[in-house]
Amino acid sequence: MGYKVTVIKEKCIGDGECVDVCPVEVYELQDGKAEPVNMEECLGCESCVEVCEQDAITIEEE
């Protein structure tokens, strides 16, 4: 079982908080926005969701 990580680009301000807090490096900043480049590594801990003040990230079980 994995997780689907979605970043709503219109809400993302590219502050990199999700990149910094993710324990398994799911995110990279690309063109000033967070991009889930290693989604298969997601643990579902939702640390990124908690630190994103813009509510730009959702995580769903697959």
Secondary structure, 3 states (H helix, E strand, C coil): CCEEEEECCCCCCCCCHHHHHCCCCCEEEECCEEEECCHHHCCCCCHHHHHCCCCCEEEEEC
